[in-house]
């Protein structure tokens, strides 16, 4: 494995068509240049990122390049753009032979720069770029020597993304010998002669734009943004439509099992839709609401069973250093046991996702959300405006959370912590659903709610982990087990107790800032209403 850090400076221009290449060559010859064509090269680049494009959001690109029988990883960031000249900073390393997946990177330098950004996500092949490069060595009469590359670039998506392929053409001009100023002038001359626009975007960005790739986003597109003046039934359909999209866009990744986050996000989407239908049941015909809620509960349980084991595995890896006498071999044995359990549950999930029942559910829900609103709807709250209903629902949830939170300070029972967590989810979801209707004024309140929900979520993880450990020991009872495996499970069980106590103490500190009159006032201002309930 060899790692190098390089700087690359070049002029890049877009060509209107493939035929422009020959026109430029003819022009250079007319200028008295000596052109020496080199052989054609074909290169394939696989751009790697997490399912939610975490590297790209940090202005980084990571690619696996295959050319001439060699493979090379490159981590690149655009450092400087001046006029039509672009400067990059790159780290390169040779790919190890017979690497397991494109994401198995052998460079410690590259891994060190991306580890914190992507954890705990996996790297996936997101985009494939195939470049046919025709290179010419160009020597001008004044002895300036350039390397001119004519690139025919084809883009196509990889992994779970599905987009039609597209093409474009570029010219890349590099200085081989001579003065930088002279090189710049000659590059600009070519561009001006043929009216070539600069190509300042990276290949990755061009591919994303060319293919029309959209990233997973928590914010709905403009046509699904809820307005305060929307009828409640229309608003509910908008929210359901967006959450259905989020569920469906994560299913291919969940089925392919390329990253545990696909299962997690799909599960969250089912929870959000269930919460919406319960909180605003009066906006949807009861028969439809009951059917959709029941099917979402069924689907959510399938995703949840897999997700729970994913959480356990992540916690086991995270707490490995805190568990005494836990050698690598034994923890890996436990992870394999959990993986076998997960494989069975994932197979069940895949089977059900491919079932007639699931297809009918998706068809009925998509048809329901696309249907024009009834002139005389049966649902009692359908014609109500969002501004009339949403604030009272949000305030009612806040009132319940504050009441239960105060009770928990007096009687900190674990089951009540779980009830409070569920209430906070409903409060957060309802606030997020209607935040756009109030111009994003609820964002600060949502951020405060998320802090407590996260704390309660970590506390609930300890409860789940202990229950899972007890269940595994019962399931494996009577089978031959490594004694140290049982010991590690016992250590994990005890560790969860300690973490639970720490989370309860953390909750008390966070709650002091949330469970007060100031929160009610803050929410009232955000919703532009003074009808706040008493704390």
C-alpha positions in Angstrom: 0.0 0.0 0.0 1.3 3.4 -1.1 -0.2 6.7 0.0 0.8 10.0 -1.6 -0.5 13.6 -1.2 -0.5 15.7 -4.4 -1.7 19.1 -5.6 -3.2 19.3 -9.1 -3.8 22.4 -11.1 -5.5 22.3 -14.5 -7.8 24.1 -16.9 -11.0 22.4 -17.7 -13.6 23.4 -20.2 -16.9 21.8 -21.4 -17.2 20.8 -25.1 -20.6 21.2 -26.8 -20.2 18.0 -28.7 -17.7 15.2 -29.5 -16.9 16.7 -32.9 -15.4 19.8 -31.2 -12.3 17.8 -30.4 -11.2 17.5 -34.0 -12.0 21.2 -34.6 -9.6 22.1 -31.7 -6.9 19.8 -33.1 -7.2 21.4 -36.5 -7.0 24.9 -35.0 -3.8 24.0 -33.0 -2.1 22.7 -36.1 -3.0 25.9 -38.0 -1.2 27.8 -35.2 2.0 25.9 -36.0 1.8 23.5 -33.1 3.3 20.0 -33.2 0.8 17.5 -31.9 1.7 14.0 -30.9 -1.2 11.8 -30.1 -0.8 9.2 -27.3 -2.9 6.1 -27.0 -6.5 6.2 -25.8 -7.1 5.3 -22.1 -10.2 4.1 -20.5 -10.8 4.7 -16.8 -13.6 3.8 -14.5 -14.2 5.8 -11.3 -16.5 4.5 -8.5 -17.5 7.3 -6.2 -18.0 6.2 -2.6 -20.1 7.8 0.1 -22.5 7.0 2.8 -26.2 6.5 2.0 -26.8 10.2 3.1 -23.7 11.6 1.3 -21.8 12.6 4.4 -18.5 13.1 2.6 -20.0 15.2 -0.2 -21.7 17.4 2.4 -18.2 18.0 3.8 -16.9 19.0 0.3 -15.0 15.7 -0.1 -15.1 13.1 -2.7 -13.7 9.6 -2.4 -13.3 7.5 -5.6 -11.9 4.1 -6.6 -10.2 4.4 -9.9 -9.6 1.4 -12.2 -7.4 1.9 -15.2 -4.8 -0.2 -17.0 -5.2 -3.1 -14.6 -4.5 -1.0 -11.5 -6.8 0.3 -8.8 -6.3 3.5 -6.9 -8.2 5.3 -4.1 -8.3 9.1 -4.2 -9.7 11.4 -1.5 -10.1 14.9 -3.0 -11.3 18.3 -1.8 -11.5 21.4 -3.9 -9.3 24.0 -2.2 -9.2 26.9 -4.6 -10.9 28.3 -7.7 -9.4 31.3 -9.4 -11.0 32.4 -12.6 -11.1 29.3 -14.8 -8.3 27.6 -13.0 -9.1 25.0 -10.4 -6.8 23.6 -7.7 -7.4 20.4 -5.9 -5.9 18.7 -2.9 -5.6 14.9 -3.2 -4.6 11.9 -1.1 -4.0 8.8 -3.1 -3.3 5.2 -2.2 -3.1 2.0 -4.2 -6.0 -0.4 -3.6 -5.1 -3.7 -2.0 -5.4 -6.7 -4.3 -8.6 -8.7 -4.0 -10.2 -6.1 -1.6 -13.5 -7.3 -0.2 -15.6 -4.3 -1.2 -14.9 -0.9 -2.7 -15.3 0.5 0.8 -12.3 -1.6 2.2 -9.7 1.2 2.1 -6.2 0.3 3.2 -4.9 3.8 3.6 -4.6 4.9 7.3 -4.4 8.5 6.1 -7.6 8.4 4.2 -9.4 6.4 6.9 -8.2 8.9 9.5 -9.7 11.8 7.6 -13.1 10.2 6.9 -13.7 8.0 9.9 -15.4 10.5 12.2 -17.4 11.9 9.3 -19.0 8.7 8.2 -19.2 6.7 11.5 -21.2 4.5 12.0 -22.3 4.5 8.3 -20.7 2.3 5.6 -19.2 3.5 2.3 -21.4 2.6 -0.7 -20.8 2.9 -4.4 -23.0 5.8 -5.4 -21.9 6.8 -8.8 -19.9 5.2 -11.6 -18.0 7.4 -14.1 -16.5 5.9 -17.3 -14.0 8.2 -19.1 -12.5 7.6 -22.5 -9.5 9.9 -22.6 -7.7 10.8 -25.8 -4.4 12.6 -24.9 -2.2 14.7 -27.1 1.2 16.3 -26.4 1.1 19.8 -27.9 4.3 21.8 -28.5 3.9 25.5 -29.5 6.4 27.3 -31.7 7.6 29.2 -28.6 8.5 25.7 -27.0 5.6 25.9 -24.5 4.5 22.3 -24.0 1.0 21.3 -23.0 -0.8 18.1 -22.4 -4.4 18.3 -23.7 -6.9 15.6 -22.7 -10.2 15.2 -24.6 -12.6 13.3 -22.3 -15.8 11.6 -23.2 -17.5 11.0 -19.9 -20.4 8.7 -19.2 -22.3 8.8 -15.8 -24.5 6.1 -14.3 -25.7 5.5 -10.8 -24.6 2.6 -8.7 -26.0 0.7 -5.7 -29.6 1.5 -4.8 -29.9 4.6 -6.9 -31.8 4.3 -10.2 -31.3 7.0 -12.9 -30.9 6.9 -16.7 -27.2 7.3 -17.7 -26.0 10.5 -19.3 -22.9 11.8 -21.2 -20.8 14.9 -21.6 -17.4 16.0 -23.1 -14.5 18.0 -21.6 -11.1 19.3 -22.5 -8.5 19.3 -19.7 -5.3 21.3 -20.3 -2.2 20.8 -18.2 1.2 22.5 -18.3 4.1 20.2 -19.3 6.8 22.7 -19.9 7.0 26.5 -19.9 5.7 29.5 -18.0 2.5 29.4 -16.1 1.4 32.8 -17.5 2.0 31.6 -21.1 0.1 28.4 -20.4 -2.9 30.3 -19.0 -3.0 32.6 -22.0 -3.0 29.6 -24.4 -5.7 27.8 -22.5 -7.8 30.9 -22.5 -7.2 31.4 -26.2 -8.6 27.9 -26.9 -11.6 28.5 -24.7 -12.4 31.9 -26.3 -11.9 30.7 -29.9 -14.5 27.9 -29.4 -16.7 29.7 -26.8 -16.1 26.9 -24.3 -17.6 27.4 -20.8 -15.3 26.6 -17.9 -15.8 23.3 -16.2 -15.1 24.3 -12.6 -17.2 21.7 -10.9 -15.8 18.4 -9.9 -16.6 15.3 -11.8 -18.7 14.1 -8.9 -20.9 17.2 -8.9 -21.3 17.1 -12.6 -22.4 13.5 -12.4 -24.9 14.4 -9.6 -26.4 17.3 -11.6 -26.3 15.4 -15.0 -28.2 12.4 -13.5 -30.5 14.5 -11.4 -29.6 12.7 -8.2 -31.5 13.9 -5.1 -30.2 13.3 -1.6 -32.2 11.8 1.2 -33.7 14.9 2.9 -35.8 15.5 6.0 -37.4 18.6 4.4 -40.2 18.0 1.9 -40.1 19.4 -1.6 -42.0 22.7 -2.3 -45.2 21.0 -3.5 -45.5 19.1 -0.2 -44.7 21.9 2.2 -47.6 22.5 4.6 -49.2 25.9 4.8 -51.0 27.4 7.8 -54.0 28.0 5.5 -54.1 24.4 4.2 -57.1 22.3 4.9 -56.1 19.7 7.5 -57.0 16.8 5.3 -54.8 18.3 2.5 -51.9 18.9 5.0 -52.1 15.3 6.3 -52.0 14.0 2.7 -48.9 16.1 2.0 -47.1 14.8 5.0 -48.1 11.2 4.3 -46.9 11.5 0.7 -43.5 12.8 1.8 -43.1 10.1 4.5 -44.2 7.4 2.1 -41.5 8.6 -0.3 -38.9 8.4 2.5 -40.0 4.9 3.3 -39.9 3.7 -0.3 -36.5 5.3 -1.0 -34.9 3.4 1.9 -36.4 0.0 1.1 -33.9 -0.9 -1.7 -31.0 -0.2 0.6 -32.7 -2.2 3.4 -33.3 -5.2 1.1 -29.7 -5.0 -0.2 -28.5 -4.7 3.4 -25.7 -2.3 2.4 -26.1 -0.1 5.5 -28.1 -0.5 8.7 -29.3 3.1 8.4 -31.7 2.2 5.6 -33.6 -0.1 8.0 -33.5 2.7 10.6 -34.8 5.4 8.3 -37.6 3.2 7.0 -38.7 2.4 10.5 -38.7 6.1 11.4 -40.9 6.8 8.4 -43.5 4.2 9.5 -43.5 5.7 13.0 -44.0 9.2 11.7 -47.0 8.2 9.6 -48.6 6.3 12.4 -48.1 9.2 14.7 -49.6 11.6 12.2 -52.7 9.4 11.7 -53.3 9.1 15.4 -52.7 12.8 16.3 -54.9 14.1 13.4 -57.3 11.2 13.0 -60.2 13.6 12.5 -58.8 14.7 9.2 -58.9 11.3 7.6 -61.9 8.9 7.2 -61.8 6.5 10.1 -61.8 3.4 7.9 -58.8 4.6 5.9 -56.9 5.7 9.0 -57.5 2.4 10.8 -56.3 0.4 7.8 -53.2 2.5 7.2 -52.3 2.6 10.9 -52.6 -1.2 11.1 -50.4 -1.8 8.1 -47.8 0.7 9.3 -47.7 -1.1 12.7 -47.1 -4.4 10.9 -44.3 -2.9 8.7 -42.8 -1.0 11.5 -42.5 -4.1 13.6 -40.7 -5.9 10.8 -38.2 -3.1 10.4 -38.0 -2.7 14.2 -37.0 -6.3 14.9 -34.0 -5.9 12.6 -33.1 -2.4 13.9 -33.1 -3.5 17.5 -30.4 -6.1 16.8 -28.4 -3.4 14.9 -28.5 -1.2 17.9 -27.3 -4.0 20.1 -24.4 -4.8 17.8 -23.4 -1.1 17.6 -23.5 -0.9 21.4 -21.4 -4.0 21.7 -18.7 -2.5 19.5 -18.9 0.8 21.3 -18.7 -0.7 24.8 -16.1 -3.3 24.0 -13.4 -1.3 25.9 -15.6 -1.0 29.0 -16.2 -4.7 29.3 -13.4 -6.5 31.2 -12.0 -9.8 30.0 -13.6 -9.4 26.6 -11.1 -10.6 24.0 -11.6 -9.8 20.4 -12.3 -13.5 19.6 -15.2 -13.7 22.1 -16.8 -10.4 21.1 -16.7 -11.5 17.5 -18.3 -14.8 18.4 -21.2 -12.9 20.1 -21.5 -10.6 17.1 -21.8 -13.6 14.8 -24.5 -15.0 17.0 -26.4 -11.8 16.8 -25.8 -11.6 13.0 -27.4 -15.0 12.6 -30.5 -13.8 14.5 -30.5 -10.7 12.4 -30.2 -12.6 9.1 -33.3 -14.6 9.9 -35.3 -11.4 10.8 -34.0 -9.6 7.6 -35.1 -12.6 5.5 -38.6 -12.3 7.0 -38.6 -8.5 6.3 -37.6 -9.1 2.7 -40.3 -11.7 2.2 -43.0 -9.4 3.6 -41.8 -6.4 1.6 -42.2 -8.5 -1.6 -45.7 -9.8 -0.5 -49.0 -8.9 -2.1 -50.1 -7.4 1.2 -47.3 -4.9 1.1 -47.8 -4.0 -2.6 -51.5 -3.4 -1.9 -50.7 -1.2 1.1 -48.3 1.0 -0.9 -50.8 1.2 -3.8 -53.7 2.2 -1.5 -51.6 4.8 0.4 -50.2 6.4 -2.7 -53.6 6.5 -4.3 -55.1 8.0 -1.2 -52.5 10.8 -1.0 -52.8 11.6 -4.7 -56.6 11.7 -4.6 -58.2 15.2 -5.0 -59.7 16.5 -1.7 -63.4 15.8 -1.3 -65.8 18.8 -1.6 -67.9 17.4 1.3 -65.4 15.1 3.3 -66.7 12.7 5.9 -63.8 13.3 8.3 -65.0 15.9 10.9 -61.8 17.9 10.9 -61.0 17.7 7.2 -62.1 21.2 6.4 -60.4 22.8 9.4 -57.4 25.0 8.7 -53.9 23.9 9.9 -53.7 27.1 11.9 -56.8 26.2 13.8 -55.9 22.6 14.8 -52.1 22.2 14.9 -51.2 24.6 17.7 -53.8 23.1 20.1 -52.5 19.5 19.3 -48.8 20.6 19.9 -49.7 22.5 23.1 -51.7 19.5 24.4 -48.7 17.2 23.8 -46.4 19.7 25.5 -48.7 19.9 28.5 -48.7 16.0 28.8 -44.9 15.8 28.5 -44.3 18.4 31.2 -46.8 16.8 33.6 -45.2 13.4 33.1 -41.7 14.9 33.3 -42.5 16.4 36.7 -43.8 13.1 37.9 -40.6 11.4 36.8 -38.5 13.8 38.9 -40.4 12.6 42.0 -40.8 8.9 41.0 -38.1 7.9 38.4 -39.6 4.6 37.1 -38.2 3.2 33.9 -41.6 2.5 32.4 -42.5 6.1 32.8 -39.3 7.2 31.1 -40.4 5.1 28.1 -43.8 6.7 28.2 -42.2 10.1 28.2 -40.0 9.2 25.3 -43.1 8.2 23.3 -44.7 11.5 24.1 -41.6 13.4 23.1 -41.6 11.6 19.8 -45.2 12.7 19.1 -44.3 16.2 20.2 -41.3 16.4 18.0 -43.0 14.8 15.0 -46.1 17.1 15.1 -43.8 20.1 15.5 -41.7 19.0 12.5 -44.7 18.3 10.4 -46.1 21.8 10.8 -42.8 23.8 11.2 -42.9 25.0 7.6 -46.4 26.4 8.1 -44.9 28.8 10.7 -41.8 29.7 8.6 -39.5 27.4 10.6 -40.1 29.3 13.8 -40.4 26.0 15.7 -36.9 24.9 14.8 -35.4 26.0 18.1 -38.2 24.3 20.1 -37.7 21.1 18.1 -33.9 21.2 18.8 -34.7 21.4 22.6 -37.1 18.5 22.3 -34.6 16.4 20.4 -32.0 16.7 23.2 -34.4 15.1 25.7 -35.6 12.6 23.2 -32.0 11.5 22.5 -31.3 11.2 26.2 -34.5 9.1 26.7 -33.6 7.0 23.7 -30.2 6.1 25.1 -31.9 5.2 28.4 -34.4 3.0 26.5 -31.5 1.3 24.7 -30.2 0.1 28.1 -33.6 -1.4 28.9 -33.8 -3.1 25.5 -30.3 -4.4 25.7 -30.9 -6.0 29.1 -34.1 -7.5 27.8 -32.4 -8.8 24.8 -29.6 -10.3 26.8 -32.1 -12.1 29.0 -33.9 -13.4 25.9 -30.7 -14.6 24.3 -29.6 -16.5 27.4 -33.0 -18.2 27.5 -33.0 -19.0 23.8 -29.4 -20.4 24.0 -30.1 -22.3 27.2 -29.0 -25.9 26.9 -26.8 -25.4 24.0 -23.0 -25.5 24.1 -21.7 -22.0 24.8 -18.4 -20.5 25.4 -18.3 -19.7 29.2 -16.6 -16.3 28.5 -19.5 -15.5 26.2 -22.0 -15.8 29.1 -19.6 -13.7 31.2 -19.5 -10.9 28.6 -23.3 -10.9 28.4 -23.4 -10.5 32.2 -20.8 -7.7 32.0 -22.9 -6.0 29.3 -26.0 -6.3 31.5 -24.3 -4.7 34.4 -22.9 -2.0 32.3 -26.4 -1.1 31.0 -27.4 -0.6 34.6 -24.6 1.9 35.1 -25.4 3.7 31.9 -29.1 3.9 32.8 -28.3 5.6 36.1 -26.1 8.1 34.2 -28.8 8.8 31.7 -31.4 9.4 34.4 -29.0 12.0 36.0 -28.5 13.6 32.6 -32.2 13.8 32.1 -32.7 15.7 35.3 -30.1 18.3 34.2 -31.6 18.7 30.7 -35.1 18.8 32.1 -34.4 21.9 34.2 -34.0 23.9 31.0 -37.1 22.4 29.3 -39.8 21.7 31.8 -40.5 25.3 32.7 -42.8 28.2 31.9 -40.2 29.7 29.5 -40.7 26.7 27.2 -44.4 27.4 27.0 -43.8 31.1 26.3 -41.2 30.2 23.6 -43.6 27.8 21.9 -46.4 30.4 22.1 -44.3 33.0 20.4 -43.2 30.5 17.7 -46.9 29.6 16.9 -47.9 33.3 17.4 -50.6 32.4 19.9 -51.1 33.2 23.6 -53.3 30.2 24.3 -50.7 28.3 26.2 -51.7 25.8 28.8 -50.6 26.1 32.4 -47.5 24.2 33.3 
